[in-house]
Amino acid sequence: MELISLLFTFVLAAFLGFELIQKVPSQLHTPLMSGSNAISGITMVGAIIAAGVADGLFGSILGFLALVLATINVVGGYMVTDRMLGMFKKKGH
């Protein structure tokens, strides 16, 4: 029963995240990415905790996978934010 509850929460979060991001105007993407990076940093801490307190091998693997995916999200977010902010710099500087 706990697995079904966790799976439901995951699917709901994925659906809501997709719907929210899809409706954001392009002018707000840079501030949104900064906020998203902060949330992903918190997700990384949660993944570390989840991997550390997991009882079995499956839980440890899921925690590690969550950590890898959150890390990719943070690094990618900072790369996109840096690239977008670079568009506003003057040429030659």
C-alpha positions in Angstrom: 0.0 0.0 0.0 2.9 2.4 0.8 4.4 1.8 -2.7 1.1 2.7 -4.3 0.9 5.9 -2.3 4.5 6.8 -3.2 3.9 6.0 -6.9 0.7 8.1 -6.9 2.7 11.1 -5.4 5.4 10.7 -8.0 3.0 10.6 -10.9 1.0 13.5 -9.5 4.2 15.6 -9.0 5.4 14.8 -12.5 2.1 15.7 -14.1 1.7 19.0 -12.2 5.3 19.9 -12.9 4.9 19.4 -16.6 1.6 21.4 -16.7 3.1 24.3 -14.7 6.3 24.5 -16.8 4.4 24.3 -20.1 2.3 27.4 -19.2 5.2 29.7 -18.2 5.9 32.6 -20.6 9.4 32.7 -22.1 10.3 35.9 -20.2 10.0 34.1 -16.9 12.2 31.1 -17.7 15.4 32.5 -16.3 13.9 33.4 -12.9 12.1 30.2 -12.9 15.3 28.2 -13.6 16.9 29.9 -10.6 14.1 28.9 -8.3 14.1 25.4 -9.8 17.8 25.1 -9.1 17.2 25.9 -5.5 14.5 23.3 -5.2 16.7 20.7 -6.9 19.4 21.4 -4.4 16.9 20.6 -1.7 15.9 17.4 -3.7 19.6 16.4 -3.7 19.7 16.6 0.1 16.6 14.5 0.3 18.0 12.0 -2.1 21.2 11.7 0.0 19.1 11.2 3.1 16.9 8.6 1.4 19.9 6.7 0.1 21.5 6.7 3.6 18.5 5.5 5.5 17.3 2.9 3.0 16.9 -0.6 4.5 17.6 -2.7 1.4 19.6 -2.6 -1.8 16.6 -1.5 -3.8 16.0 1.6 -1.6 19.7 2.5 -1.8 19.7 2.2 -5.6 16.6 4.4 -5.8 18.1 7.0 -3.5 21.3 7.0 -5.6 19.3 7.3 -8.8 17.4 10.2 -7.3 20.7 11.9 -6.4 22.1 11.4 -9.9 18.9 12.8 -11.5 18.7 15.8 -9.2 22.4 16.5 -9.8 21.9 16.5 -13.6 18.9 18.8 -13.1 21.0 21.3 -11.0 23.9 21.3 -13.4 21.7 21.6 -16.5 19.7 24.3 -14.9 22.8 26.4 -14.1 24.1 25.9 -17.6 20.9 27.0 -19.2 20.6 30.0 -16.8 24.2 31.0 -17.6 23.6 30.7 -21.3 20.4 32.8 -21.1 22.1 35.5 -19.0 25.0 35.5 -21.5 22.5 36.7 -24.2 22.2 40.0 -22.3 25.9 40.7 -22.1 27.4 43.3 -24.5 29.5 42.0 -27.3 33.3 42.2 -26.8 33.2 42.1 -23.0 
